[in-house]
Amino acid sequence: MRTISLETFHDLLGDAYAVSLNDTLYFVGYDNDGNPYVSDNDGGDYIDLSSVDGDIELDDYAVSFFVGGDPVRILFLTIKDVTV
């Protein structure tokens, strides 16, 4: 496992539309200042990703870190158009 910077994490988020956060689907968005966040489909469960607690760890499958003392594990999802 290796650590990455907040900037590198934000770059990875820039290519993502949706992520699995702690095994739940969340959508990636940006606030008016360009700071990334994730939220559920209704926008009710909102997590600001502009700052995190401690190290951001990257393994073969996920990015792990803490926000407000709560553990977060993000898997990046690939969304494909399957129109035939």
LINURNOR-V801465 format. One record per residue. N is the residue number from 1. RES is the residue in three letters. SS is DSSP state (a for helix, b for strand, c for the rest). PSI is psi in whole degrees, -180 to 180 (999 if undefined). OMEGA is omega in whole degrees, -180 to 180 (999 if undefined). Layout:
BEGIN
n:N res:RES ss:SS psi:PSI omega:OMEGA
n:N res:RES ss:SS psi:PSI omega:OMEGA
END
This chain:
BEGIN
n:1 res:MET ss:c psi:142 omega:178
n:2 res:ARG ss:b psi:162 omega:178
n:3 res:THR ss:b psi:151 omega:177
n:4 res:ILE ss:b psi:161 omega:-180
n:5 res:SER ss:c psi:162 omega:176
n:6 res:LEU ss:a psi:-38 omega:179
n:7 res:GLU ss:a psi:-44 omega:178
n:8 res:THR ss:a psi:-41 omega:177
n:9 res:PHE ss:a psi:-45 omega:179
n:10 res:HIS ss:a psi:-36 omega:176
n:11 res:ASP ss:a psi:-42 omega:177
n:12 res:LEU ss:a psi:-41 omega:179
n:13 res:LEU ss:a psi:-30 omega:-178
n:14 res:GLY ss:a psi:-25 omega:179
n:15 res:ASP ss:c psi:3 omega:-175
n:16 res:ALA ss:c psi:144 omega:174
n:17 res:TYR ss:c psi:-39 omega:-179
n:18 res:ALA ss:b psi:154 omega:178
n:19 res:VAL ss:b psi:159 omega:170
n:20 res:SER ss:b psi:115 omega:-178
n:21 res:LEU ss:b psi:113 omega:-177
n:22 res:ASN ss:c psi:44 omega:177
n:23 res:ASP ss:c psi:22 omega:177
n:24 res:THR ss:b psi:140 omega:-180
n:25 res:LEU ss:b psi:127 omega:176
n:26 res:TYR ss:b psi:150 omega:177
n:27 res:PHE ss:b psi:143 omega:-179
n:28 res:VAL ss:b psi:134 omega:177
n:29 res:GLY ss:b psi:178 omega:-179
n:30 res:TYR ss:b psi:138 omega:178
n:31 res:ASP ss:c psi:-178 omega:-177
n:32 res:ASN ss:c psi:-22 omega:178
n:33 res:ASP ss:c psi:2 omega:-180
n:34 res:GLY ss:c psi:11 omega:178
n:35 res:ASN ss:c psi:134 omega:-178
n:36 res:PRO ss:b psi:150 omega:173
n:37 res:TYR ss:b psi:166 omega:171
n:38 res:VAL ss:b psi:148 omega:177
n:39 res:SER ss:b psi:160 omega:177
n:40 res:ASP ss:c psi:-180 omega:-175
n:41 res:ASN ss:c psi:-34 omega:-179
n:42 res:ASP ss:c psi:-5 omega:-178
n:43 res:GLY ss:c psi:6 omega:-177
n:44 res:GLY ss:c psi:-41 omega:-180
n:45 res:ASP ss:c psi:96 omega:-172
n:46 res:TYR ss:b psi:129 omega:178
n:47 res:ILE ss:b psi:118 omega:178
n:48 res:ASP ss:b psi:125 omega:-179
n:49 res:LEU ss:c psi:20 omega:179
n:50 res:SER ss:c psi:-19 omega:174
n:51 res:SER ss:c psi:147 omega:179
n:52 res:VAL ss:c psi:161 omega:179
n:53 res:ASP ss:b psi:124 omega:173
n:54 res:GLY ss:b psi:-153 omega:-175
n:55 res:ASP ss:b psi:152 omega:171
n:56 res:ILE ss:b psi:114 omega:-175
n:57 res:GLU ss:b psi:136 omega:-180
n:58 res:LEU ss:b psi:125 omega:174
n:59 res:ASP ss:c psi:-165 omega:-177
n:60 res:ASP ss:c psi:-22 omega:-172
n:61 res:TYR ss:c psi:-22 omega:-169
n:62 res:ALA ss:c psi:169 omega:173
n:63 res:VAL ss:b psi:130 omega:-178
n:64 res:SER ss:b psi:141 omega:-180
n:65 res:PHE ss:b psi:-177 omega:178
n:66 res:PHE ss:b psi:144 omega:172
n:67 res:VAL ss:b psi:119 omega:-178
n:68 res:GLY ss:c psi:30 omega:180
n:69 res:GLY ss:c psi:-7 omega:180
n:70 res:ASP ss:b psi:134 omega:179
n:71 res:PRO ss:b psi:141 omega:179
n:72 res:VAL ss:b psi:134 omega:175
n:73 res:ARG ss:b psi:118 omega:-177
n:74 res:ILE ss:b psi:130 omega:170
n:75 res:LEU ss:b psi:131 omega:178
n:76 res:PHE ss:b psi:136 omega:-177
n:77 res:LEU ss:c psi:146 omega:174
n:78 res:THR ss:c psi:121 omega:179
n:79 res:ILE ss:c psi:125 omega:-178
n:80 res:LYS ss:c psi:147 omega:174
n:81 res:ASP ss:c psi:122 omega:-178
n:82 res:VAL ss:c psi:28 omega:178
n:83 res:THR ss:c psi:133 omega:-178
n:84 res:VAL ss:c psi:999 omega:999
END
